[in-house]
């Protein structure tokens, strides 16, 4: 076989789609964390398990670090 062996099929559009999906997930996670924070400040009971809130907050910090810093 001739040619480059490190890439089977170049998929440039897929690389761009993954980047866009990453930024969209950052936005969605930030909106979720904002609404959880607002519900905590308003002292309303959110019917979400605590582990989901904690995991999403940690994921938001990781996403901010990965994409923005």
PDB file of N, H, CA, C and O in Angstrom:
ATOM      1  N   UNK A   1       0.836  -1.182   0.000  1.00  0.00           N
ATOM      2  CA  UNK A   1       0.000   0.000   0.000  1.00  0.00           C
ATOM      3  C   UNK A   1       0.876   1.239   0.000  1.00  0.00           C
ATOM      4  O   UNK A   1       1.845   1.337   0.753  1.00  0.00           O
ATOM      5  N   UNK A   2       0.526   2.156  -0.837  1.00  0.00           N
ATOM      6  H   UNK A   2      -0.261   2.076  -1.449  1.00  0.00           H
ATOM      7  CA  UNK A   2       1.250   3.419  -0.904  1.00  0.00           C
ATOM      8  C   UNK A   2       0.459   4.506  -0.195  1.00  0.00           C
ATOM      9  O   UNK A   2      -0.769   4.452  -0.127  1.00  0.00           O
ATOM     10  N   UNK A   3       1.162   5.473   0.320  1.00  0.00           N
ATOM     11  H   UNK A   3       2.160   5.516   0.265  1.00  0.00           H
ATOM     12  CA  UNK A   3       0.498   6.602   0.964  1.00  0.00           C
ATOM     13  C   UNK A   3       0.696   6.601   2.469  1.00  0.00           C
ATOM     14  O   UNK A   3       1.453   5.801   3.019  1.00  0.00           O
ATOM     15  N   UNK A   4       0.004   7.509   3.111  1.00  0.00           N
ATOM     16  H   UNK A   4      -0.611   8.159   2.664  1.00  0.00           H
ATOM     17  CA  UNK A   4       0.109   7.622   4.562  1.00  0.00           C
ATOM     18  C   UNK A   4      -0.643   6.487   5.239  1.00  0.00           C
ATOM     19  O   UNK A   4      -1.739   6.111   4.824  1.00  0.00           O
ATOM     20  N   UNK A   5      -0.042   5.959   6.271  1.00  0.00           N
ATOM     21  H   UNK A   5       0.848   6.265   6.608  1.00  0.00           H
ATOM     22  CA  UNK A   5      -0.675   4.877   7.001  1.00  0.00           C
ATOM     23  C   UNK A   5      -1.236   5.339   8.349  1.00  0.00           C
ATOM     24  O   UNK A   5      -1.929   4.569   9.014  1.00  0.00           O
ATOM     25  N   UNK A   6      -0.954   6.577   8.769  1.00  0.00           N
ATOM     26  H   UNK A   6      -0.391   7.203   8.229  1.00  0.00           H
ATOM     27  CA  UNK A   6      -1.420   7.022  10.073  1.00  0.00           C
ATOM     28  C   UNK A   6      -2.886   7.459  10.055  1.00  0.00           C
ATOM     29  O   UNK A   6      -3.512   7.539  11.112  1.00  0.00           O
ATOM     30  N   UNK A   7      -3.442   7.741   8.882  1.00  0.00           N
ATOM     31  H   UNK A   7      -2.933   7.676   8.023  1.00  0.00           H
ATOM     32  CA  UNK A   7      -4.835   8.135   8.772  1.00  0.00           C
ATOM     33  C   UNK A   7      -5.483   7.253   7.717  1.00  0.00           C
ATOM     34  O   UNK A   7      -5.050   7.227   6.564  1.00  0.00           O
ATOM     35  N   UNK A   8      -6.520   6.532   8.117  1.00  0.00           N
ATOM     36  H   UNK A   8      -6.872   6.553   9.053  1.00  0.00           H
ATOM     37  CA  UNK A   8      -7.200   5.651   7.173  1.00  0.00           C
ATOM     38  C   UNK A   8      -8.004   6.471   6.163  1.00  0.00           C
ATOM     39  O   UNK A   8      -7.840   6.312   4.953  1.00  0.00           O
ATOM     40  N   UNK A   9      -8.868   7.341   6.666  1.00  0.00           N
ATOM     41  H   UNK A   9      -9.001   7.470   7.649  1.00  0.00           H
ATOM     42  CA  UNK A   9      -9.682   8.187   5.815  1.00  0.00           C
ATOM     43  C   UNK A   9      -9.691   9.580   6.441  1.00  0.00           C
ATOM     44  O   UNK A   9     -10.105   9.736   7.590  1.00  0.00           O
ATOM     45  N   UNK A  10      -9.242  10.587   5.703  1.00  0.00           N
ATOM     46  H   UNK A  10      -8.906  10.460   4.770  1.00  0.00           H
ATOM     47  CA  UNK A  10      -9.269  11.939   6.276  1.00  0.00           C
ATOM     48  C   UNK A  10     -10.714  12.452   6.388  1.00  0.00           C
ATOM     49  O   UNK A  10     -11.430  12.528   5.389  1.00  0.00           O
ATOM     50  N   UNK A  11     -11.120  12.792   7.581  1.00  0.00           N
ATOM     51  H   UNK A  11     -10.538  12.730   8.391  1.00  0.00           H
ATOM     52  CA  UNK A  11     -12.478  13.256   7.823  1.00  0.00           C
ATOM     53  C   UNK A  11     -12.437  14.642   8.455  1.00  0.00           C
ATOM     54  O   UNK A  11     -12.696  14.794   9.649  1.00  0.00           O
ATOM     55  N   UNK A  12     -12.115  15.635   7.664  1.00  0.00           N
ATOM     56  H   UNK A  12     -11.905  15.511   6.694  1.00  0.00           H
ATOM     57  CA  UNK A  12     -12.005  16.990   8.184  1.00  0.00           C
ATOM     58  C   UNK A  12     -13.344  17.522   8.691  1.00  0.00           C
ATOM     59  O   UNK A  12     -13.382  18.240   9.690  1.00  0.00           O
ATOM     60  N   UNK A  13     -14.439  17.181   8.015  1.00  0.00           N
ATOM     61  H   UNK A  13     -14.407  16.598   7.203  1.00  0.00           H
ATOM     62  CA  UNK A  13     -15.751  17.652   8.464  1.00  0.00           C
ATOM     63  C   UNK A  13     -16.108  17.066   9.823  1.00  0.00           C
ATOM     64  O   UNK A  13     -16.796  17.711  10.615  1.00  0.00           O
ATOM     65  N   UNK A  14     -15.650  15.858  10.099  1.00  0.00           N
ATOM     66  H   UNK A  14     -15.092  15.334   9.457  1.00  0.00           H
ATOM     67  CA  UNK A  14     -15.929  15.228  11.387  1.00  0.00           C
ATOM     68  C   UNK A  14     -15.166  15.939  12.494  1.00  0.00           C
ATOM     69  O   UNK A  14     -15.690  16.117  13.594  1.00  0.00           O
ATOM     70  N   UNK A  15     -13.945  16.343  12.215  1.00  0.00           N
ATOM     71  H   UNK A  15     -13.519  16.198  11.322  1.00  0.00           H
ATOM     72  CA  UNK A  15     -13.149  17.056  13.210  1.00  0.00           C
ATOM     73  C   UNK A  15     -13.829  18.371  13.574  1.00  0.00           C
ATOM     74  O   UNK A  15     -13.899  18.720  14.753  1.00  0.00           O
ATOM     75  N   UNK A  16     -14.321  19.094  12.599  1.00  0.00           N
ATOM     76  H   UNK A  16     -14.264  18.811  11.642  1.00  0.00           H
ATOM     77  CA  UNK A  16     -15.030  20.345  12.859  1.00  0.00           C
ATOM     78  C   UNK A  16     -16.328  20.129  13.622  1.00  0.00           C
ATOM     79  O   UNK A  16     -16.685  20.935  14.481  1.00  0.00           O
ATOM     80  N   UNK A  17     -17.033  19.049  13.315  1.00  0.00           N
ATOM     81  H   UNK A  17     -16.743  18.394  12.617  1.00  0.00           H
ATOM     82  CA  UNK A  17     -18.284  18.752  14.011  1.00  0.00           C
ATOM     83  C   UNK A  17     -18.043  18.441  15.476  1.00  0.00           C
ATOM     84  O   UNK A  17     -18.834  18.837  16.332  1.00  0.00           O
ATOM     85  N   UNK A  18     -16.963  17.737  15.775  1.00  0.00           N
ATOM     86  H   UNK A  18     -16.321  17.415  15.080  1.00  0.00           H
ATOM     87  CA  UNK A  18     -16.637  17.416  17.164  1.00  0.00           C
ATOM     88  C   UNK A  18     -16.322  18.681  17.942  1.00  0.00           C
ATOM     89  O   UNK A  18     -16.716  18.799  19.102  1.00  0.00           O
ATOM     90  N   UNK A  19     -15.627  19.622  17.341  1.00  0.00           N
ATOM     91  H   UNK A  19     -15.306  19.526  16.399  1.00  0.00           H
ATOM     92  CA  UNK A  19     -15.315  20.882  18.010  1.00  0.00           C
ATOM     93  C   UNK A  19     -16.592  21.661  18.284  1.00  0.00           C
ATOM     94  O   UNK A  19     -16.766  22.196  19.379  1.00  0.00           O
ATOM     95  N   UNK A  20     -17.488  21.734  17.305  1.00  0.00           N
ATOM     96  H   UNK A  20     -17.347  21.299  16.415  1.00  0.00           H
ATOM     97  CA  UNK A  20     -18.754  22.457  17.483  1.00  0.00           C
ATOM     98  C   UNK A  20     -19.584  21.790  18.571  1.00  0.00           C
ATOM     99  O   UNK A  20     -20.150  22.482  19.417  1.00  0.00           O
ATOM    100  N   UNK A  21     -19.671  20.469  18.571  1.00  0.00           N
ATOM    101  H   UNK A  21     -19.211  19.906  17.884  1.00  0.00           H
ATOM    102  CA  UNK A  21     -20.425  19.763  19.601  1.00  0.00           C
ATOM    103  C   UNK A  21     -19.820  19.988  20.983  1.00  0.00           C
ATOM    104  O   UNK A  21     -20.549  20.063  21.972  1.00  0.00           O
ATOM    105  N   UNK A  22     -18.510  20.096  21.058  1.00  0.00           N
ATOM    106  H   UNK A  22     -17.918  20.035  20.254  1.00  0.00           H
ATOM    107  CA  UNK A  22     -17.861  20.372  22.334  1.00  0.00           C
ATOM    108  C   UNK A  22     -18.241  21.733  22.873  1.00  0.00           C
ATOM    109  O   UNK A  22     -18.526  21.868  24.063  1.00  0.00           O
ATOM    110  N   UNK A  23     -18.250  22.747  22.018  1.00  0.00           N
ATOM    111  H   UNK A  23     -18.019  22.637  21.052  1.00  0.00           H
ATOM    112  CA  UNK A  23     -18.633  24.079  22.466  1.00  0.00           C
ATOM    113  C   UNK A  23     -20.122  24.151  22.812  1.00  0.00           C
ATOM    114  O   UNK A  23     -20.503  24.850  23.751  1.00  0.00           O
ATOM    115  N   UNK A  24     -20.959  23.441  22.070  1.00  0.00           N
ATOM    116  H   UNK A  24     -20.650  22.874  21.307  1.00  0.00           H
ATOM    117  CA  UNK A  24     -22.388  23.424  22.384  1.00  0.00           C
ATOM    118  C   UNK A  24     -22.620  22.737  23.730  1.00  0.00           C
ATOM    119  O   UNK A  24     -23.448  23.190  24.520  1.00  0.00           O
ATOM    120  N   UNK A  25     -21.898  21.654  23.995  1.00  0.00           N
ATOM    121  H   UNK A  25     -21.226  21.286  23.353  1.00  0.00           H
ATOM    122  CA  UNK A  25     -22.053  20.981  25.290  1.00  0.00           C
ATOM    123  C   UNK A  25     -21.602  21.884  26.426  1.00  0.00           C
ATOM    124  O   UNK A  25     -22.178  21.837  27.513  1.00  0.00           O
ATOM    125  N   UNK A  26     -20.585  22.704  26.199  1.00  0.00           N
ATOM    126  H   UNK A  26     -20.117  22.743  25.316  1.00  0.00           H
ATOM    127  CA  UNK A  26     -20.150  23.682  27.207  1.00  0.00           C
ATOM    128  C   UNK A  26     -21.273  24.670  27.486  1.00  0.00           C
ATOM    129  O   UNK A  26     -21.533  24.991  28.646  1.00  0.00           O
ATOM    130  N   UNK A  27     -21.936  25.154  26.461  1.00  0.00           N
ATOM    131  H   UNK A  27     -21.725  24.893  25.519  1.00  0.00           H
ATOM    132  CA  UNK A  27     -23.026  26.099  26.625  1.00  0.00           C
ATOM    133  C   UNK A  27     -24.208  25.461  27.361  1.00  0.00           C
ATOM    134  O   UNK A  27     -24.774  26.070  28.269  1.00  0.00           O
ATOM    135  N   UNK A  28     -24.576  24.255  26.978  1.00  0.00           N
ATOM    136  H   UNK A  28     -24.116  23.761  26.240  1.00  0.00           H
ATOM    137  CA  UNK A  28     -25.702  23.569  27.613  1.00  0.00           C
ATOM    138  C   UNK A  28     -25.396  23.302  29.084  1.00  0.00           C
ATOM    139  O   UNK A  28     -26.261  23.493  29.939  1.00  0.00           O
ATOM    140  N   UNK A  29     -24.188  22.867  29.381  1.00  0.00           N
ATOM    141  H   UNK A  29     -23.486  22.712  28.687  1.00  0.00           H
ATOM    142  CA  UNK A  29     -23.810  22.589  30.759  1.00  0.00           C
ATOM    143  C   UNK A  29     -23.783  23.868  31.579  1.00  0.00           C
ATOM    144  O   UNK A  29     -24.186  23.858  32.743  1.00  0.00           O
ATOM    145  N   UNK A  30     -23.319  24.968  31.002  1.00  0.00           N
ATOM    146  H   UNK A  30     -22.992  24.977  30.057  1.00  0.00           H
ATOM    147  CA  UNK A  30     -23.303  26.246  31.715  1.00  0.00           C
ATOM    148  C   UNK A  30     -24.723  26.711  32.027  1.00  0.00           C
ATOM    149  O   UNK A  30     -24.979  27.212  33.122  1.00  0.00           O
ATOM    150  N   UNK A  31     -25.641  26.554  31.089  1.00  0.00           N
ATOM    151  H   UNK A  31     -25.433  26.147  30.199  1.00  0.00           H
ATOM    152  CA  UNK A  31     -27.042  26.931  31.320  1.00  0.00           C
ATOM    153  C   UNK A  31     -27.642  26.062  32.423  1.00  0.00           C
ATOM    154  O   UNK A  31     -28.359  26.572  33.284  1.00  0.00           O
ATOM    155  N   UNK A  32     -27.364  24.770  32.411  1.00  0.00           N
ATOM    156  H   UNK A  32     -26.782  24.356  31.711  1.00  0.00           H
ATOM    157  CA  UNK A  32     -27.858  23.868  33.452  1.00  0.00           C
ATOM    158  C   UNK A  32     -27.336  24.287  34.819  1.00  0.00           C
ATOM    159  O   UNK A  32     -28.105  24.378  35.776  1.00  0.00           O
ATOM    160  N   UNK A  33     -26.028  24.544  34.918  1.00  0.00           N
ATOM    161  H   UNK A  33     -25.404  24.470  34.140  1.00  0.00           H
ATOM    162  CA  UNK A  33     -25.446  24.950  36.197  1.00  0.00           C
ATOM    163  C   UNK A  33     -26.000  26.294  36.655  1.00  0.00           C
ATOM    164  O   UNK A  33     -26.186  26.504  37.853  1.00  0.00           O
ATOM    165  N   UNK A  34     -26.266  27.200  35.731  1.00  0.00           N
ATOM    166  H   UNK A  34     -26.115  27.029  34.757  1.00  0.00           H
ATOM    167  CA  UNK A  34     -26.855  28.488  36.080  1.00  0.00           C
ATOM    168  C   UNK A  34     -28.247  28.303  36.687  1.00  0.00           C
ATOM    169  O   UNK A  34     -28.560  28.914  37.709  1.00  0.00           O
ATOM    170  N   UNK A  35     -29.085  27.466  36.068  1.00  0.00           N
ATOM    171  H   UNK A  35     -28.831  26.970  35.238  1.00  0.00           H
ATOM    172  CA  UNK A  35     -30.424  27.245  36.598  1.00  0.00           C
ATOM    173  C   UNK A  35     -30.390  26.536  37.948  1.00  0.00           C
ATOM    174  O   UNK A  35     -31.220  26.821  38.812  1.00  0.00           O
ATOM    175  N   UNK A  36     -29.453  25.625  38.142  1.00  0.00           N
ATOM    176  H   UNK A  36     -28.779  25.394  37.440  1.00  0.00           H
ATOM    177  CA  UNK A  36     -29.305  24.976  39.452  1.00  0.00           C
ATOM    178  C   UNK A  36     -28.892  26.002  40.491  1.00  0.00           C
ATOM    179  O   UNK A  36     -29.408  25.997  41.609  1.00  0.00           O
ATOM    180  N   UNK A  37     -27.961  26.884  40.133  1.00  0.00           N
ATOM    181  H   UNK A  37     -27.541  26.888  39.225  1.00  0.00           H
ATOM    182  CA  UNK A  37     -27.531  27.929  41.052  1.00  0.00           C
ATOM    183  C   UNK A  37     -28.675  28.876  41.398  1.00  0.00           C
ATOM    184  O   UNK A  37     -28.828  29.264  42.556  1.00  0.00           O
ATOM    185  N   UNK A  38     -29.468  29.246  40.419  1.00  0.00           N
ATOM    186  H   UNK A  38     -29.344  28.931  39.478  1.00  0.00           H
ATOM    187  CA  UNK A  38     -30.623  30.116  40.669  1.00  0.00           C
ATOM    188  C   UNK A  38     -31.627  29.422  41.580  1.00  0.00           C
ATOM    189  O   UNK A  38     -32.191  30.058  42.471  1.00  0.00           O
ATOM    190  N   UNK A  39     -31.857  28.130  41.373  1.00  0.00           N
ATOM    191  H   UNK A  39     -31.399  27.614  40.649  1.00  0.00           H
ATOM    192  CA  UNK A  39     -32.800  27.416  42.227  1.00  0.00           C
ATOM    193  C   UNK A  39     -32.260  27.275  43.653  1.00  0.00           C
ATOM    194  O   UNK A  39     -33.042  27.259  44.604  1.00  0.00           O
ATOM    195  N   UNK A  40     -30.948  27.175  43.815  1.00  0.00           N
ATOM    196  H   UNK A  40     -30.313  27.188  43.042  1.00  0.00           H
ATOM    197  CA  UNK A  40     -30.376  27.123  45.158  1.00  0.00           C
ATOM    198  C   UNK A  40     -30.487  28.470  45.856  1.00  0.00           C
ATOM    199  O   UNK A  40     -30.778  28.522  47.051  1.00  0.00           O
ATOM    200  N   UNK A  41     -30.260  29.559  45.131  1.00  0.00           N
ATOM    201  H   UNK A  41     -30.024  29.517  44.160  1.00  0.00           H
ATOM    202  CA  UNK A  41     -30.366  30.896  45.717  1.00  0.00           C
ATOM    203  C   UNK A  41     -31.818  31.201  46.080  1.00  0.00           C
ATOM    204  O   UNK A  41     -32.082  31.822  47.110  1.00  0.00           O
ATOM    205  N   UNK A  42     -32.760  30.769  45.241  1.00  0.00           N
ATOM    206  H   UNK A  42     -32.546  30.264  44.405  1.00  0.00           H
ATOM    207  CA  UNK A  42     -34.177  31.007  45.500  1.00  0.00           C
ATOM    208  C   UNK A  42     -34.730  30.035  46.537  1.00  0.00           C
ATOM    209  O   UNK A  42     -35.902  30.125  46.903  1.00  0.00           O
ATOM    210  N   UNK A  43     -33.909  29.115  47.009  1.00  0.00           N
ATOM    211  H   UNK A  43     -32.957  29.042  46.711  1.00  0.00           H
ATOM    212  CA  UNK A  43     -34.275  28.117  48.018  1.00  0.00           C
ATOM    213  C   UNK A  43     -35.438  27.231  47.577  1.00  0.00           C
ATOM    214  O   UNK A  43     -36.217  26.753  48.402  1.00  0.00           O
ATOM    215  N   UNK A  44     -35.543  27.021  46.284  1.00  0.00           N
ATOM    216  H   UNK A  44     -34.910  27.409  45.614  1.00  0.00           H
ATOM    217  CA  UNK A  44     -36.548  26.085  45.795  1.00  0.00           C
ATOM    218  C   UNK A  44     -35.906  24.706  45.703  1.00  0.00           C
ATOM    219  O   UNK A  44     -34.709  24.582  45.447  1.00  0.00           O
ATOM    220  N   UNK A  45     -36.693  23.705  45.908  1.00  0.00           N
ATOM    221  H   UNK A  45     -37.666  23.806  46.116  1.00  0.00           H
ATOM    222  CA  UNK A  45     -36.181  22.350  45.899  1.00  0.00           C
ATOM    223  C   UNK A  45     -36.129  21.821  44.471  1.00  0.00           C
ATOM    224  O   UNK A  45     -37.161  21.633  43.827  1.00  0.00           O
ATOM    225  N   UNK A  46     -34.925  21.586  43.992  1.00  0.00           N
ATOM    226  H   UNK A  46     -34.087  21.739  44.516  1.00  0.00           H
ATOM    227  CA  UNK A  46     -34.760  20.958  42.685  1.00  0.00           C
ATOM    228  C   UNK A  46     -34.864  19.454  42.886  1.00  0.00           C
ATOM    229  O   UNK A  46     -34.260  18.904  43.808  1.00  0.00           O
ATOM    230  N   UNK A  47     -35.605  18.807  42.051  1.00  0.00           N
ATOM    231  H   UNK A  47     -36.096  19.253  41.302  1.00  0.00           H
ATOM    232  CA  UNK A  47     -35.798  17.369  42.186  1.00  0.00           C
ATOM    233  C   UNK A  47     -34.762  16.607  41.362  1.00  0.00           C
ATOM    234  O   UNK A  47     -35.094  15.732  40.563  1.00  0.00           O
ATOM    235  N   UNK A  48     -33.506  16.966  41.581  1.00  0.00           N
ATOM    236  H   UNK A  48     -33.237  17.677  42.230  1.00  0.00           H
ATOM    237  CA  UNK A  48     -32.404  16.311  40.893  1.00  0.00           C
ATOM    238  C   UNK A  48     -31.516  15.629  41.922  1.00  0.00           C
ATOM    239  O   UNK A  48     -31.307  16.160  43.013  1.00  0.00           O
ATOM    240  N   UNK A  49     -30.999  14.468  41.585  1.00  0.00           N
ATOM    241  H   UNK A  49     -31.169  14.036  40.699  1.00  0.00           H
ATOM    242  CA  UNK A  49     -30.044  13.853  42.507  1.00  0.00           C
ATOM    243  C   UNK A  49     -28.789  14.718  42.640  1.00  0.00           C
ATOM    244  O   UNK A  49     -28.345  15.343  41.676  1.00  0.00           O
ATOM    245  N   UNK A  50     -28.239  14.744  43.821  1.00  0.00           N
ATOM    246  H   UNK A  50     -28.599  14.236  44.604  1.00  0.00           H
ATOM    247  CA  UNK A  50     -27.074  15.589  44.092  1.00  0.00           C
ATOM    248  C   UNK A  50     -25.894  15.205  43.211  1.00  0.00           C
ATOM    249  O   UNK A  50     -25.128  16.078  42.803  1.00  0.00           O
ATOM    250  N   UNK A  51     -25.727  13.911  42.907  1.00  0.00           N
ATOM    251  H   UNK A  51     -26.349  13.202  43.239  1.00  0.00           H
ATOM    252  CA  UNK A  51     -24.565  13.487  42.133  1.00  0.00           C
ATOM    253  C   UNK A  51     -24.609  14.054  40.712  1.00  0.00           C
ATOM    254  O   UNK A  51     -23.560  14.290  40.112  1.00  0.00           O
ATOM    255  N   UNK A  52     -25.809  14.275  40.167  1.00  0.00           N
ATOM    256  H   UNK A  52     -26.661  14.084  40.654  1.00  0.00           H
ATOM    257  CA  UNK A  52     -25.910  14.855  38.823  1.00  0.00           C
ATOM    258  C   UNK A  52     -25.435  16.298  38.841  1.00  0.00           C
ATOM    259  O   UNK A  52     -24.717  16.734  37.942  1.00  0.00           O
ATOM    260  N   UNK A  53     -25.837  17.033  39.864  1.00  0.00           N
ATOM    261  H   UNK A  53     -26.420  16.678  40.595  1.00  0.00           H
ATOM    262  CA  UNK A  53     -25.431  18.430  39.976  1.00  0.00           C
ATOM    263  C   UNK A  53     -23.923  18.526  40.173  1.00  0.00           C
ATOM    264  O   UNK A  53     -23.262  19.334  39.521  1.00  0.00           O
ATOM    265  N   UNK A  54     -23.376  17.707  41.066  1.00  0.00           N
ATOM    266  H   UNK A  54     -23.914  17.050  41.596  1.00  0.00           H
ATOM    267  CA  UNK A  54     -21.931  17.737  41.330  1.00  0.00           C
ATOM    268  C   UNK A  54     -21.149  17.335  40.089  1.00  0.00           C
ATOM    269  O   UNK A  54     -20.157  17.978  39.746  1.00  0.00           O
ATOM    270  N   UNK A  55     -21.584  16.280  39.414  1.00  0.00           N
ATOM    271  H   UNK A  55     -22.390  15.757  39.692  1.00  0.00           H
ATOM    272  CA  UNK A  55     -20.887  15.824  38.216  1.00  0.00           C
ATOM    273  C   UNK A  55     -20.906  16.894  37.130  1.00  0.00           C
ATOM    274  O   UNK A  55     -19.889  17.131  36.478  1.00  0.00           O
ATOM    275  N   UNK A  56     -22.048  17.538  36.929  1.00  0.00           N
ATOM    276  H   UNK A  56     -22.874  17.346  37.459  1.00  0.00           H
ATOM    277  CA  UNK A  56     -22.142  18.570  35.889  1.00  0.00           C
ATOM    278  C   UNK A  56     -21.297  19.788  36.229  1.00  0.00           C
ATOM    279  O   UNK A  56     -20.723  20.407  35.333  1.00  0.00           O
ATOM    280  N   UNK A  57     -21.210  20.141  37.500  1.00  0.00           N
ATOM    281  H   UNK A  57     -21.677  19.638  38.228  1.00  0.00           H
ATOM    282  CA  UNK A  57     -20.364  21.265  37.876  1.00  0.00           C
ATOM    283  C   UNK A  57     -18.892  20.944  37.638  1.00  0.00           C
ATOM    284  O   UNK A  57     -18.146  21.784  37.135  1.00  0.00           O
ATOM    285  N   UNK A  58     -18.475  19.737  37.997  1.00  0.00           N
ATOM    286  H   UNK A  58     -19.081  19.055  38.405  1.00  0.00           H
ATOM    287  CA  UNK A  58     -17.084  19.324  37.749  1.00  0.00           C
ATOM    288  C   UNK A  58     -16.819  19.246  36.244  1.00  0.00           C
ATOM    289  O   UNK A  58     -15.753  19.646  35.776  1.00  0.00           O
ATOM    290  N   UNK A  59     -17.787  18.735  35.495  1.00  0.00           N
ATOM    291  H   UNK A  59     -18.653  18.411  35.875  1.00  0.00           H
ATOM    292  CA  UNK A  59     -17.636  18.672  34.038  1.00  0.00           C
ATOM    293  C   UNK A  59     -17.556  20.065  33.435  1.00  0.00           C
ATOM    294  O   UNK A  59     -16.812  20.283  32.480  1.00  0.00           O
ATOM    295  N   UNK A  60     -18.318  21.017  33.985  1.00  0.00           N
ATOM    296  H   UNK A  60     -18.923  20.840  34.761  1.00  0.00           H
ATOM    297  CA  UNK A  60     -18.259  22.402  33.490  1.00  0.00           C
ATOM    298  C   UNK A  60     -16.876  22.991  33.722  1.00  0.00           C
ATOM    299  O   UNK A  60     -16.325  23.645  32.836  1.00  0.00           O
ATOM    300  N   UNK A  61     -16.313  22.769  34.895  1.00  0.00           N
ATOM    301  H   UNK A  61     -16.760  22.238  35.614  1.00  0.00           H
ATOM    302  CA  UNK A  61     -14.963  23.257  35.163  1.00  0.00           C
ATOM    303  C   UNK A  61     -13.950  22.633  34.209  1.00  0.00           C
ATOM    304  O   UNK A  61     -13.056  23.321  33.714  1.00  0.00           O
ATOM    305  N   UNK A  62     -14.085  21.332  33.950  1.00  0.00           N
ATOM    306  H   UNK A  62     -14.811  20.774  34.352  1.00  0.00           H
ATOM    307  CA  UNK A  62     -13.176  20.660  33.017  1.00  0.00           C
ATOM    308  C   UNK A  62     -13.353  21.192  31.599  1.00  0.00           C
ATOM    309  O   UNK A  62     -12.371  21.362  30.876  1.00  0.00           O
ATOM    310  N   UNK A  63     -14.591  21.456  31.196  1.00  0.00           N
ATOM    311  H   UNK A  63     -15.389  21.318  31.784  1.00  0.00           H
ATOM    312  CA  UNK A  63     -14.846  21.987  29.859  1.00  0.00           C
ATOM    313  C   UNK A  63     -14.283  23.387  29.712  1.00  0.00           C
ATOM    314  O   UNK A  63     -13.694  23.712  28.682  1.00  0.00           O
ATOM    315  N   UNK A  64     -14.454  24.215  30.722  1.00  0.00           N
ATOM    316  H   UNK A  64     -14.932  23.951  31.559  1.00  0.00           H
ATOM    317  CA  UNK A  64     -13.897  25.564  30.665  1.00  0.00           C
ATOM    318  C   UNK A  64     -12.387  25.502  30.547  1.00  0.00           C
ATOM    319  O   UNK A  64     -11.790  26.234  29.757  1.00  0.00           O
ATOM    320  N   UNK A  65     -11.769  24.631  31.329  1.00  0.00           N
ATOM    321  H   UNK A  65     -12.254  24.037  31.970  1.00  0.00           H
ATOM    322  CA  UNK A  65     -10.323  24.478  31.259  1.00  0.00           C
ATOM    323  C   UNK A  65      -9.892  23.986  29.877  1.00  0.00           C
ATOM    324  O   UNK A  65      -8.947  24.517  29.293  1.00  0.00           O
ATOM    325  N   UNK A  66     -10.577  22.984  29.361  1.00  0.00           N
ATOM    326  H   UNK A  66     -11.345  22.553  29.835  1.00  0.00           H
ATOM    327  CA  UNK A  66     -10.184  22.361  28.105  1.00  0.00           C
ATOM    328  C   UNK A  66     -10.371  23.289  26.904  1.00  0.00           C
ATOM    329  O   UNK A  66      -9.492  23.380  26.047  1.00  0.00           O
ATOM    330  N   UNK A  67     -11.523  23.982  26.840  1.00  0.00           N
ATOM    331  H   UNK A  67     -12.237  23.908  27.536  1.00  0.00           H
ATOM    332  CA  UNK A  67     -11.830  24.768  25.656  1.00  0.00           C
ATOM    333  C   UNK A  67     -11.371  26.229  25.727  1.00  0.00           C
ATOM    334  O   UNK A  67     -11.084  26.833  24.694  1.00  0.00           O
ATOM    335  N   UNK A  68     -11.300  26.795  26.920  1.00  0.00           N
ATOM    336  H   UNK A  68     -11.533  26.304  27.760  1.00  0.00           H
ATOM    337  CA  UNK A  68     -11.078  28.226  27.009  1.00  0.00           C
ATOM    338  C   UNK A  68      -9.724  28.608  27.581  1.00  0.00           C
ATOM    339  O   UNK A  68      -9.254  29.720  27.342  1.00  0.00           O
ATOM    340  N   UNK A  69      -9.094  27.734  28.316  1.00  0.00           N
ATOM    341  H   UNK A  69      -9.476  26.830  28.510  1.00  0.00           H
ATOM    342  CA  UNK A  69      -7.810  28.106  28.934  1.00  0.00           C
ATOM    343  C   UNK A  69      -6.679  27.398  28.202  1.00  0.00           C
ATOM    344  O   UNK A  69      -5.513  27.567  28.556  1.00  0.00           O
TER     345      UNK A  69
END
